[in-house]
Amino acid sequence: MTKRTVLTVGFSTKESKALELALNTTKTDVVLTPTTASRLKSESYADANLVVVKLNDDDSKNEDLIRKVKQYFLHFPVILLTEKHLSSDEVKRYDANNIIDIRSFNPVLLVAKSIAREVTLQHNKYLLHQVNSQFKNESYRFESFLKHTEDGVALIYDGQYWATNSAYKRIFNIPDDENIICTPVMEFSSPTSCAVRGNLPKRNFNTSLESLPDETVLSVLIQTRDGDSFVTTLYKTHCFVKEQLCTQILIHNPDAWSSVEKGFTDLRTFDHETGLYNKRFVTEYIDKEIASEEARGSLAIILIDDFRTIREQHGINYTDDVIRSLSRTINETCSQNDILARYGDAVFTLFSDELGRSEFLLSCQKILTQVNNTLFGDDSQYIKLTLSIGVSFIDPRVTTSKQLTSQADKACDKASSHGGNQIHVFDSVTTPLTVIIDEAKNTHLIQSALEQDRLHPLYQPIVELSQKKTENYAVLLRILDSKNAHIPPDHFILTAEKTGLISQLDEWVLKSTLEQIKEASRQGIKRKFFISISNITYRNTPFIETLVSELKFYNIDASLLVFQISFSDVKIEPTVLKNFISVIKKECGCQIAFDQIGFSQITDSILKEYHVDYLKIDGTFSQNLLNNEESQQTIKDLIQVTRRNNVKTIAKSVENANTLALLWNLGIDAVQGYFLQEPSDIMRFDFDLNN
């Protein structure tokens, strides 16, 4: 039996020890977790199976204690212990549906037996739940099989049909509208105690079932009601239905392959477990929408947080029931015309080609809230679920469902890595859903900023951890509002990419950076700049022409200009990306950095194929690095690959000295983050490591 957790509230050390010894006497395998009334928080004890509360001598304190217990442990069984005898009125005051026992602390052995009884009851409920879940699961599978198979299945009791599927009637040419349940079996002669009703012929078409062996697949000649004959295979066995011994027969339909397209339609479209659409259907649906003349739509990838842990703790049958309940909850919450599909084991997708972007994001928020407010499971164990949701939108740069899904998946990963239970929207850095995008307002903001020259660059140093060769700065774009305050990119980048204005912003950053490189060169300073560029920009020929022209005009060392490209572009548009890299590397002499490197595997072939100079590791690694061995190992593996290919690694979002020291020991080449310096208007960072 799985070890159960008993939360003890208000126990002294002596009382806890006495209870533990008594439980050992009853051989009850539990873990006692002590706490006090002041520390009660339901989320801290989600794994508790039973709560045992020691009441005080002070009635006023007891009222406050019971109020907290009822508030925090509404769905947990509770045992109350007292040092004095309670009157009937006092018992009523402490009564609640989940308070299963009120007794004196002494003798403590009886308390231990009360706990043992409840633990055993819970275990038996859990075993019963497993059996019921398995039974429901197998029944569901069998009913689905009967519904979709082209083979005939029938249950026969005392010479009468108890159940058949549609395929059985088709095989024997029995009319669809004819009800044969509880009627004599004419297809096989079988002794029956019931009279043959109506004008049905009293002859059989085929050999009697009694003459056929059980548990054997036979090749037989079958005759239908209209006299046609065909050879097929038949399987006969016995089974109990409603405590009655029945005969079950399965007859292969020899014409099944002639209707194979029909037979596979449902299997290609729907998920077996939930009844929702499946991955194949939603992919084909989105591809058709993207191919239309006025393509529009929004896609959300919905991930169950910590699903692997839930499955390991509760088992497959339990989690299958939870997923079915969750799918119903999401389906009831989302818009009726949206396409909800089960995309993977713990992943759903929601697609809408009717809702606007803001409406779709609000719909996702409703789903998140509804799931947060719902308990899943059953009486054996209730659990709370949270979701990570990533959202992407169809725009002119999206040409396949794979691209759209990749974007939503990236945003979902971001939401999950930030703790889950949140929504992120895809853009070049994935935007959290803190503000619903006002597209018209933001478009005007960007256009006016371009016209009135209210764009402003900030610079953040990238410090090499080995010997200093150059000064390195990342260029960050801001828009100034009417009061000259900075507007962060999360408020305008999405709109800029959708409207195509991102190319004008990228071009402005390019020219501003080239001027800075030129000015630094005049002062005898070798200063390298990293600028981000959207895939919307680099696919445009005019931008590349502008780049070549401006490099010639400023007459600078082009290797001091590094283009940062999101690594997700490798999956989305590899051909376009390779063409761009070829131009800027061979014709211009600039450098390339892949940005937002996460858990995706970086191989030697990728680095060589795309001629990469730098890899910038996603900031979530640095932020979680100290206590995350998986992140540390990922960086170690990455460094091995980059060193073989003479590629430099840069860790972003370094925010403390301990993280910096660990990155140094791991072998990172350079770091960037607020611990070194926040983004600034001026470039006066001292890159001398000795200082």
C-alpha positions in Angstrom: 0.0 0.0 0.0 1.3 3.5 -0.8 2.5 5.4 2.2 -0.2 7.9 3.3 0.4 11.4 4.7 -1.3 12.5 7.9 -1.2 16.2 8.8 -1.2 16.8 12.5 -2.3 20.2 13.7 -1.6 21.6 17.2 0.3 18.6 18.6 3.1 19.0 21.1 6.3 17.1 20.5 5.4 14.7 23.3 1.9 14.1 21.8 3.3 13.5 18.3 5.8 11.0 19.6 3.0 9.1 21.5 0.8 9.0 18.4 3.7 7.8 16.3 4.5 4.9 18.7 0.8 4.0 18.7 0.6 3.9 14.9 3.6 1.6 14.9 1.7 -0.7 17.1 -1.2 -0.9 14.6 1.4 -1.4 11.8 0.0 1.6 9.9 2.4 2.9 7.2 1.9 6.6 7.4 4.0 9.8 7.5 3.1 12.4 10.2 3.5 16.0 9.0 3.2 18.4 12.0 2.0 22.0 11.7 0.4 24.7 13.7 -2.8 26.7 13.3 -0.9 29.9 12.3 0.9 28.1 9.5 -2.2 26.5 7.9 -2.2 26.9 4.1 -4.0 24.4 1.9 -1.6 24.7 -1.0 1.3 23.7 1.2 -0.3 20.3 2.2 -1.9 19.2 -1.1 -0.5 15.7 -0.6 -2.2 15.2 2.8 -4.6 12.2 3.0 -5.9 12.9 6.5 -5.9 15.8 8.9 -5.8 15.2 12.7 -6.5 18.4 14.7 -5.8 18.7 18.5 -8.3 21.1 20.0 -7.3 23.7 22.7 -8.8 24.1 26.1 -9.8 27.6 25.1 -13.2 27.5 23.2 -12.5 30.9 21.4 -9.2 29.5 20.1 -11.0 26.3 19.0 -13.6 28.3 17.0 -10.8 30.1 15.0 -8.9 26.8 14.6 -12.0 24.9 13.2 -12.8 27.9 10.9 -9.3 27.6 9.4 -9.5 23.8 9.1 -12.9 24.0 7.3 -11.5 26.8 5.1 -8.3 25.1 4.0 -9.3 21.4 4.2 -12.7 21.3 2.7 -12.0 18.1 0.7 -9.9 16.3 3.3 -11.2 13.9 6.0 -10.6 15.4 9.5 -10.4 13.8 12.9 -10.8 16.1 15.9 -9.1 15.2 19.3 -9.9 16.8 22.6 -8.7 16.4 26.2 -12.2 16.8 27.6 -15.6 15.3 27.0 -17.7 17.3 24.5 -21.4 17.9 25.1 -23.9 17.3 22.2 -24.1 21.1 21.5 -20.3 21.3 21.3 -20.2 18.3 18.9 -22.8 20.0 16.7 -20.6 23.2 16.7 -17.7 21.2 15.3 -19.7 19.2 12.8 -18.9 19.2 9.1 -19.3 16.7 6.3 -15.6 16.0 6.2 -15.1 15.6 10.0 -15.3 11.9 10.3 -14.5 11.4 14.0 -14.4 13.4 17.3 -12.7 11.6 20.2 -10.5 12.0 23.2 -6.8 12.0 22.7 -6.5 9.3 25.4 -6.2 6.4 25.0 -3.9 7.2 22.1 -4.1 3.7 20.8 -7.8 4.2 19.9 -6.8 7.4 18.0 -4.2 5.3 16.1 -6.8 2.7 15.3 -9.2 5.4 14.1 -6.4 6.7 11.8 -5.6 3.2 10.6 -9.3 2.6 9.8 -9.5 5.7 7.7 -6.2 5.0 5.9 -7.3 1.4 5.2 -10.7 2.8 3.9 -8.9 5.3 1.6 -6.7 2.5 0.3 -9.7 0.3 -0.4 -11.5 3.2 -2.1 -8.4 3.7 -4.2 -8.3 0.0 -5.2 -12.0 0.2 -6.0 -11.4 3.3 -8.1 -8.7 1.6 -10.0 -10.9 -1.4 -10.8 -13.8 0.9 -11.7 -11.5 3.1 -13.9 -10.2 0.0 -15.6 -13.7 -1.3 -16.1 -14.9 2.0 -17.5 -11.8 2.3 -19.7 -12.2 -1.2 -21.1 -16.0 -0.7 -21.6 -15.3 2.5 -23.4 -12.8 0.8 -25.7 -15.1 -2.1 -26.4 -18.0 0.2 -27.2 -15.8 2.2 -29.5 -14.7 -1.0 -31.2 -18.3 -2.1 -31.7 -19.2 1.2 -33.1 -16.4 1.6 -35.6 -15.5 -1.9 -36.7 -16.7 -3.3 -40.0 -16.7 -6.8 -38.5 -20.0 -8.1 -37.1 -20.4 -8.7 -33.3 -23.4 -10.2 -31.5 -24.3 -11.4 -28.0 -26.8 -14.3 -27.9 -28.7 -15.6 -24.8 -31.1 -18.5 -24.9 -31.4 -18.3 -28.7 -32.2 -14.6 -28.7 -30.1 -11.6 -29.6 -29.1 -9.4 -26.6 -27.0 -7.0 -28.6 -25.5 -6.5 -32.1 -23.6 -3.8 -33.9 -24.6 -2.3 -37.2 -21.9 -4.2 -39.1 -23.5 -7.5 -38.0 -26.8 -6.5 -39.6 -25.1 -5.4 -42.8 -23.2 -8.7 -43.2 -26.5 -10.7 -43.0 -28.5 -8.1 -45.1 -30.8 -7.3 -42.2 -32.6 -4.0 -42.7 -31.2 -1.2 -40.6 -34.6 -0.2 -39.2 -35.4 -3.8 -38.1 -35.1 -4.3 -34.4 -33.7 -7.8 -33.8 -32.9 -7.3 -30.1 -34.8 -9.9 -28.0 -35.8 -11.8 -31.1 -34.9 -15.4 -32.1 -31.6 -15.9 -33.8 -32.5 -16.9 -37.4 -28.9 -16.6 -38.7 -27.9 -19.7 -36.7 -30.2 -22.4 -35.4 -30.0 -22.5 -31.7 -32.4 -24.3 -29.3 -34.6 -21.7 -27.6 -37.3 -21.8 -24.9 -39.1 -18.8 -26.4 -41.8 -19.0 -29.1 -41.1 -17.7 -32.5 -43.2 -14.7 -32.9 -44.9 -13.3 -36.1 -44.5 -14.7 -39.5 -40.7 -15.2 -39.3 -39.6 -18.3 -41.1 -38.7 -21.2 -38.7 -35.6 -22.3 -40.6 -32.0 -21.4 -40.1 -29.6 -20.2 -42.7 -26.3 -21.6 -41.3 -24.9 -24.3 -39.0 -26.1 -24.1 -35.4 -23.8 -22.4 -32.9 -23.7 -25.4 -30.7 -21.9 -27.4 -33.3 -19.1 -24.8 -33.5 -16.1 -25.1 -31.2 -15.4 -22.4 -28.7 -12.2 -20.2 -28.6 -11.3 -21.1 -32.2 -11.0 -19.0 -35.4 -12.9 -20.9 -38.1 -13.1 -20.5 -41.8 -16.9 -20.8 -42.6 -19.4 -20.4 -45.4 -22.0 -17.8 -44.4 -25.5 -17.4 -46.0 -27.3 -14.1 -45.7 -31.1 -13.6 -45.5 -31.4 -13.0 -49.2 -29.6 -16.2 -50.1 -26.1 -14.8 -50.9 -23.2 -16.8 -49.7 -19.6 -15.9 -48.9 -16.6 -17.4 -47.1 -15.3 -15.6 -44.0 -13.8 -16.2 -40.6 -15.9 -16.6 -37.4 -14.8 -16.6 -33.7 -17.1 -17.9 -31.0 -16.7 -17.6 -27.2 -18.7 -17.5 -24.0 -19.0 -14.5 -21.6 -21.1 -13.3 -18.7 -23.5 -10.4 -19.2 -25.8 -9.4 -16.3 -24.7 -12.5 -14.5 -26.0 -14.7 -17.4 -23.8 -16.9 -19.6 -24.0 -15.7 -23.1 -22.5 -16.6 -26.5 -20.5 -14.0 -28.2 -19.6 -14.3 -31.9 -17.4 -12.2 -34.1 -17.7 -12.4 -37.9 -15.2 -10.9 -40.2 -16.7 -8.7 -42.9 -15.0 -9.7 -46.2 -16.2 -6.5 -47.8 -14.6 -4.3 -45.1 -11.7 -3.2 -47.3 -14.1 -2.0 -50.0 -15.2 0.7 -47.5 -11.8 1.3 -46.0 -12.1 5.0 -46.4 -15.3 5.1 -44.4 -13.9 2.8 -41.8 -10.9 5.1 -41.2 -12.7 8.5 -41.3 -13.4 8.7 -37.6 -10.1 7.3 -36.6 -8.3 9.9 -38.7 -10.4 12.7 -37.2 -11.1 12.0 -33.6 -9.1 11.2 -30.5 -10.1 7.8 -29.1 -9.9 8.7 -25.4 -11.6 12.2 -25.3 -13.8 12.3 -28.4 -12.1 15.6 -29.4 -10.5 16.2 -32.8 -7.0 14.7 -33.1 -3.6 16.1 -34.3 -4.0 15.1 -37.9 -7.4 16.7 -38.3 -6.4 20.1 -36.8 -3.2 20.2 -38.9 -5.1 19.6 -42.1 -7.7 22.2 -41.0 -5.1 24.9 -40.4 -3.3 24.2 -43.6 -6.6 24.6 -45.5 -7.2 27.9 -43.7 -3.7 29.2 -44.4 -4.1 28.3 -48.1 -7.2 30.4 -48.4 -7.1 33.9 -50.0 -8.0 35.7 -46.7 -6.3 33.5 -44.2 -6.9 34.4 -40.6 -6.9 32.5 -37.3 -5.5 32.1 -33.8 -3.9 28.9 -32.3 -3.3 28.0 -28.7 -1.2 25.1 -27.5 -2.5 24.1 -24.0 -0.1 22.0 -21.8 -1.0 20.4 -18.5 1.6 21.5 -16.0 3.6 18.7 -14.2 1.6 16.0 -16.0 4.4 13.4 -15.7 4.4 13.8 -11.9 0.7 13.5 -11.8 0.8 10.3 -13.8 3.5 8.8 -11.7 1.6 9.6 -8.5 -1.8 8.5 -9.5 -1.4 5.9 -12.3 -2.6 5.7 -15.9 -6.3 4.9 -15.4 -6.7 7.8 -13.0 -5.0 10.3 -15.3 -6.9 9.1 -18.3 -10.2 10.0 -16.4 -8.7 13.3 -15.4 -7.8 14.1 -19.1 -11.4 13.2 -20.2 -12.8 15.5 -17.5 -10.3 18.3 -18.4 -11.3 18.0 -22.1 -14.9 18.4 -21.2 -14.1 21.5 -19.1 -12.2 23.2 -21.9 -14.8 22.2 -24.5 -17.6 23.8 -22.4 -15.6 27.0 -21.8 -14.3 27.8 -25.3 -16.4 29.2 -28.1 -18.7 26.7 -29.7 -17.3 27.1 -33.2 -13.6 26.8 -32.2 -11.6 23.6 -33.1 -10.5 21.9 -29.9 -8.2 18.9 -30.4 -6.1 16.6 -28.3 -2.6 17.1 -29.8 -0.5 14.9 -27.6 -0.6 13.0 -24.3 -1.0 16.1 -22.1 -1.4 18.7 -24.8 -4.5 20.2 -26.4 -4.8 22.8 -29.2 -7.5 25.4 -29.7 -7.9 27.0 -33.1 -10.3 29.8 -34.1 -10.8 31.4 -37.5 -13.7 33.5 -36.2 -12.6 35.3 -33.0 -10.5 38.4 -33.2 -7.1 38.3 -31.4 -8.3 40.0 -28.3 -11.4 37.8 -28.1 -9.3 34.7 -28.5 -6.9 35.7 -25.8 -9.8 36.4 -23.5 -11.2 32.9 -24.3 -7.8 31.4 -23.3 -7.9 33.4 -20.1 -11.4 32.0 -19.3 -10.1 28.5 -19.9 -7.2 29.1 -17.5 -9.5 30.5 -14.8 -12.1 27.8 -15.2 -9.5 25.0 -14.8 -8.0 26.8 -11.8 -11.5 26.8 -10.2 -12.2 23.1 -10.9 -11.2 20.0 -8.9 -10.5 17.0 -11.0 -10.6 13.3 -10.1 -13.1 11.6 -7.8 -13.8 10.7 -4.2 -10.6 8.6 -4.1 -8.4 11.7 -4.7 -9.2 15.2 -5.9 -6.4 17.2 -7.5 -6.0 20.7 -9.0 -4.5 21.3 -12.4 -2.8 24.3 -14.0 -2.1 25.0 -17.6 0.6 26.7 -19.7 -0.9 28.2 -22.8 1.1 29.5 -25.8 -0.7 31.5 -28.5 0.3 32.4 -32.1 -1.6 34.1 -34.9 -1.8 33.6 -38.7 -0.1 36.5 -40.5 1.5 36.9 -44.0 4.8 35.2 -42.9 3.0 32.0 -41.8 2.7 29.6 -44.7 2.1 26.2 -43.0 0.5 24.8 -39.9 3.9 23.6 -38.9 5.1 27.2 -38.6 2.1 28.3 -36.7 2.4 25.4 -34.3 6.1 25.9 -33.8 5.4 29.5 -32.8 2.7 28.6 -30.3 4.8 25.8 -28.9 7.7 28.2 -28.3 5.3 30.5 -26.4 3.9 27.6 -24.4 7.5 26.5 -23.4 8.1 30.1 -22.2 4.9 30.0 -20.1 5.8 26.6 -18.7 9.4 27.6 -17.9 8.1 30.7 -16.0 6.2 28.5 -13.6 3.1 27.6 -15.6 -0.5 28.6 -15.0 -0.1 31.5 -17.4 -0.5 32.6 -21.1 2.3 33.7 -23.4 1.9 35.2 -26.9 4.5 34.4 -29.5 6.7 37.2 -30.9 10.5 37.4 -31.2 10.8 37.1 -27.4 7.3 35.7 -26.5 5.1 38.1 -24.7 3.3 37.3 -21.5 -0.4 38.1 -21.5 -0.2 41.1 -19.1 -1.9 43.3 -21.6 -4.4 42.5 -24.4 -2.9 44.0 -27.5 -4.6 47.1 -28.8 -3.5 46.8 -32.4 -4.8 50.1 -33.8 -3.3 52.1 -30.9 0.0 50.4 -31.2 0.2 50.8 -35.0 -0.3 54.5 -34.6 2.3 54.5 -31.8 4.9 52.9 -34.1 4.1 55.1 -37.1 4.2 58.3 -35.1 7.5 57.2 -33.5 9.1 56.7 -36.9 7.8 60.0 -38.3 8.7 62.0 -35.2 12.0 60.3 -34.5 11.0 59.0 -31.1 13.0 55.8 -31.4 15.7 55.4 -28.8 18.5 52.7 -28.5 19.7 51.4 -25.2 23.0 49.4 -24.8 23.8 46.6 -22.5 27.4 45.2 -22.2 28.3 41.7 -23.2 31.4 40.8 -21.1 33.8 38.2 -22.3 35.0 36.0 -19.4 38.4 35.3 -21.0 40.9 37.9 -22.1 39.1 41.1 -23.4 39.5 41.7 -27.1 36.7 44.1 -28.0 33.9 46.0 -26.3 30.6 44.2 -26.9 27.1 45.7 -26.6 23.6 44.4 -27.2 21.4 47.0 -28.8 17.8 47.2 -27.4 15.1 49.4 -29.0 12.7 51.5 -27.1 10.0 54.0 -28.2 9.6 57.3 -26.3 6.2 58.4 -25.3 5.0 62.0 -25.1 6.8 62.4 -21.8 10.0 60.9 -23.1 9.4 57.7 -21.0 10.5 54.4 -22.4 7.8 52.1 -23.8 9.0 48.5 -23.6 9.0 46.3 -26.7 6.4 43.9 -25.3 3.9 46.7 -26.0 4.6 47.1 -29.7 6.7 44.3 -31.2 3.7 42.0 -31.8 1.9 44.7 -33.8 5.1 45.7 -35.6 5.6 42.1 -36.9 2.0 41.7 -37.9 1.8 45.0 -39.8 5.2 44.7 -41.3 6.4 47.9 -39.5 9.1 45.7 -37.9 11.2 46.1 -41.0 11.3 49.9 -40.6 12.2 49.5 -37.0 15.0 47.0 -37.8 16.4 49.4 -40.5 16.4 52.3 -38.1 18.4 50.2 -35.5 20.8 49.1 -38.3 21.6 52.7 -39.3 21.9 53.9 -35.7 24.3 51.1 -34.9 26.4 51.7 -38.0 26.8 55.3 -36.9 28.0 54.1 -33.4 30.5 51.7 -35.0 31.9 54.5 -37.2 32.1 56.9 -34.2 33.9 54.4 -32.0 36.4 53.7 -34.9 37.2 57.4 -35.1 38.1 57.3 -31.4 40.3 54.2 -31.9 37.8 51.9 -30.0 37.0 48.4 -31.4 33.3 48.1 -30.3 31.1 45.2 -31.5 27.2 45.5 -31.5 24.6 42.7 -31.4 21.3 43.7 -33.1 18.1 41.6 -33.3 16.5 41.1 -36.7 13.0 39.7 -37.5 12.5 37.0 -40.1 10.0 39.4 -41.7 12.9 41.8 -42.3 15.6 39.5 -43.6 13.3 38.0 -46.1 12.9 41.4 -47.8 15.3 42.2 -50.6 15.2 46.0 -50.0 16.6 45.5 -46.5 19.6 43.5 -47.8 20.2 46.1 -50.5 20.1 48.8 -47.8 22.6 46.8 -45.6 25.1 46.4 -48.5 24.8 50.1 -49.4 25.1 51.4 -45.8 28.2 49.3 -45.1 29.9 50.7 -48.1 28.9 54.3 -47.2 30.2 54.1 -43.6 33.3 52.1 -44.7 33.6 50.2 -41.4 34.7 46.7 -40.3 31.6 44.7 -40.9 32.6 42.0 -38.5 31.7 44.4 -35.7 28.1 44.0 -36.6 26.4 40.8 -35.3 22.8 39.9 -36.4 20.9 38.1 -33.6 18.4 35.6 -35.1 15.9 33.6 -33.1 16.9 29.9 -33.2 13.2 29.0 -33.9 13.7 30.4 -37.4 15.8 27.3 -38.2 12.6 25.2 -38.0 10.3 27.7 -39.5 12.1 29.0 -42.6 15.5 27.3 -43.1 15.9 28.1 -46.8 15.2 31.8 -46.4 17.5 32.0 -43.4 20.4 30.3 -45.2 20.1 32.7 -48.1 20.2 35.7 -45.8 23.2 34.3 -43.8 25.0 33.6 -47.1 24.7 37.3 -48.2 25.7 38.9 -44.9 28.6 36.5 -44.3 30.1 36.3 -47.8 29.2 39.6 -49.3 29.2 41.8 -46.2 31.4 40.1 -43.7 29.0 40.5 -40.8 28.6 37.9 -38.0 25.7 35.7 -36.9 24.3 34.9 -33.4 21.5 32.4 -32.8 19.4 33.8 -29.9 17.0 32.1 -27.4 18.8 28.8 -27.3 16.9 26.5 -25.0 16.7 22.7 -24.6 16.7 22.2 -28.4 19.7 20.1 -29.4 22.5 22.0 -31.0 24.6 19.8 -33.3 27.9 20.2 -35.1 26.0 20.1 -38.4 23.7 23.0 -37.5 26.6 25.2 -36.5 28.5 24.4 -39.7 25.4 24.6 -42.0 24.4 28.1 -40.7 28.0 29.4 -40.2 27.2 30.5 -36.6 29.6 32.8 -34.7 27.7 33.1 -31.4 25.0 31.2 -29.4 23.0 33.3 -26.9 21.5 31.0 -24.2 18.0 31.8 -23.1 17.7 33.8 -19.9 15.6 31.2 -18.2 18.7 29.0 -17.9 20.7 31.7 -16.1 17.8 32.5 -13.8 17.2 28.9 -12.7 20.8 27.7 -13.0 22.0 27.4 -9.4 19.5 24.8 -8.4 18.8 23.1 -11.7 21.2 20.3 -12.6 19.4 19.7 -15.9 20.1 23.3 -17.0 23.7 23.0 -15.9 24.2 19.7 -17.9 22.5 21.3 -21.0 25.0 24.1 -20.9 27.9 21.7 -20.5 26.8 19.7 -23.5 26.3 22.9 -25.5 29.8 24.1 -24.7 31.4 20.9 -25.9 29.7 21.3 -29.3 30.5 25.0 -29.6 34.2 24.6 -28.7 34.6 22.0 -31.4 33.3 24.5 -33.9 35.0 27.7 -32.6 31.6 29.2 -31.7 31.3 31.5 -28.7 28.6 31.1 -26.1 26.8 34.0 -24.3 24.6 33.6 -21.3 21.8 36.2 -20.9 19.9 37.5 -17.8 22.8 37.0 -15.3 21.5 38.6 -12.2 23.8 37.7 -9.3 27.5 36.9 -8.5 26.8 33.2 -7.7 25.3 32.6 -11.2 28.2 34.4 -12.8 30.8 32.3 -10.9 29.0 29.1 -11.9 28.8 30.1 -15.6 32.5 30.9 -15.5 33.3 27.4 -14.1 31.1 25.8 -16.7 33.1 27.4 -19.5 30.7 30.1 -20.8 32.6 32.6 -23.0 30.6 35.7 -22.2 27.7 37.0 -20.1 25.0 39.7 -20.3 22.6 40.8 -17.6 21.6 43.3 -14.9 24.2 42.1 -12.5 26.8 43.6 -14.8 24.8 46.6 -15.9 21.2 47.4 -16.9 20.5 48.8 -20.4 21.8 52.4 -20.6 21.9 55.4 -23.0 25.7 55.6 -22.7 28.5 53.1 -23.3 31.0 53.6 -20.4 31.3 50.1 -19.1 34.8 49.1 -17.9 35.5 45.8 -19.7 38.8 45.2 -17.9 38.1 42.0 -15.8 40.9 43.0 -13.4 38.7 45.9 -12.2 
